[in-house]
Amino acid sequence: MIVPAYTFIGTAIAALDIDAKIIYADISLETYTIDIESVKNKITERTKVVIPVHLAGRPADMDAVREFAEENNLSILEDAAQAHGAEWRSRRVGAIGEAGAFSFQSSKNITAGEGGAITTDDDRLAYTAWSLRNVGRPRDGPWYEHRLYGWNYRITEWQAAILLAQLERAPKLMEKRDSSARYLDKLLMEIDGVEPLLSDPRISRHAHHLYIFRYDPAEFNGLKKELFIQAMREEGIPCNAGYRPLYSYNFLPSSSPLPNTEKAAYIQAVWIPQPVLLAEKEDLEDIIIAIEKIKKHSRKIKEECKSS
Ligand SMILES: *Cc1c(COP(=O)(O)O)cnc(C)c1O
């Protein structure tokens, strides 16, 4: 299975759990989603599945992924854990590949505390998924007639009710996050050294699970991302450094470093979690005020951290 190296650990664990071999893909620095070109020379005849991750609620380049999948006879499993309601060329994510996986874990845009959903238009896959999450039961068979080796992966009706209620207000919240993200894009473009990710007209709807921007330490007197983030937090801005490359965990398959994954993880990417996008305009402006303040004092911050 092809998995981007810049994703949540769960994407890889899902593959390893069924003893699939992982091929790490690098990401594009413009979008931080899968760069399918990066695995061109790495796949073999045994490669079966590609898992594009719609990171931050931004649909991966599904034109490129689909073309590559068709050429190489691969199935597409979309990791849409962060992308409820997002659309690529007016098609909802999770409905583009053979199957899609959504998460309702507590940080996600639609949540039941925990839980998730699988989408597919393939009856056979739907049946198997239903059965596997019901300890291998057949859909219409007797209760103890387990036909597959399965698990209890069910969510409760309580959780489903909570999710249904959220579906009603989800479009409004999506719009709010989108207009906040556009406003932040505009504000960031006025400061050298911080840059929004590329906007792509093929993304007809972005779910904005995260607001990610690129930080350039060179414009901040070489102040490392880690210290920039620490300073932002001290200014009261919720943000974090995001993922490490998956191959940096010693219990996951290793890889030689992938250049863009390394850059995103260790140098550039700053993540702001989605609840911030539900705040008012003045609160978003506080982010810019904090960045400008840190930039102005970047030399001093760097020196203070060196000496302490
Ligand atoms: C949250 C998340 C998952 C896993 O979801 P769980 O419901 O916590 O298992 C998988 N992939 C990505 C990209 C995620 O953000």
The ligand as an SDF file (V2000), in Angstrom:
LIG
                    3D

 15 15  0  0  0  0  0  0  0  0999 V2000
   -7.9090   11.2140   13.0510 C   0  0  0  0  0  0  0  0  0  0  0  0
   -7.2630   10.6020   11.8880 C   0  0  0  0  0  0  0  0  0  0  0  0
   -7.2980    9.2200   11.6460 C   0  0  0  0  0  0  0  0  0  0  0  0
   -7.7960    8.2110   12.6190 C   0  0  0  0  0  0  0  0  0  0  0  0
   -8.9920    8.4050   13.1800 O   0  0  0  0  0  0  0  0  0  0  0  0
   -9.3830    7.6370   14.5310 P   0  0  0  0  0  0  0  0  0  0  0  0
  -10.8510    7.7770   14.5050 O   0  0  0  0  0  0  0  0  0  0  0  0
   -8.7190    8.3830   15.6340 O   0  0  0  0  0  0  0  0  0  0  0  0
   -8.9170    6.2460   14.4000 O   0  0  0  0  0  0  0  0  0  0  0  0
   -6.7470    8.7230   10.4900 C   0  0  0  0  0  0  0  0  0  0  0  0
   -6.1710    9.5210    9.5950 N   0  0  0  0  0  0  0  0  0  0  0  0
   -6.0900   10.8520    9.7790 C   0  0  0  0  0  0  0  0  0  0  0  0
   -5.4240   11.6900    8.7370 C   0  0  0  0  0  0  0  0  0  0  0  0
   -6.6170   11.4330   10.9450 C   0  0  0  0  0  0  0  0  0  0  0  0
   -6.5170   12.7440   11.1200 O   0  0  0  0  0  0  0  0  0  0  0  0
  1  2  1  0
  2  3  1  0
  2 14  2  0
  3  4  1  0
  3 10  2  0
  4  5  1  0
  5  6  1  0
  6  7  2  0
  6  8  1  0
  6  9  1  0
 10 11  1  0
 11 12  2  0
 12 13  1  0
 12 14  1  0
 14 15  1  0
M  END
$$$$
